[in-house]
Amino acid sequence: MNRKKKINQILKSKAKKANAKLNPSNKPRYISKAERAKLDAELTENNQAEPSQ
């Protein structure tokens, strides 16, 4: 790879990373299947505990 191409590649990658930081993704955070099951179990446990009070 010649020097000019290498420099341009580095500059483009830095610009791309900076642009990505300015525009954060709106995609929701991934929650694993095990984590979802755990949260669901906690929810059902809390719902069962509330009516008995």
Secondary structure, 3 states (H helix, E strand, C coil): CCHHHHHHHHHHHHHHHHHHHHCCCCCCCCCCHHHHHHHHHHHHHHHHHCCCC
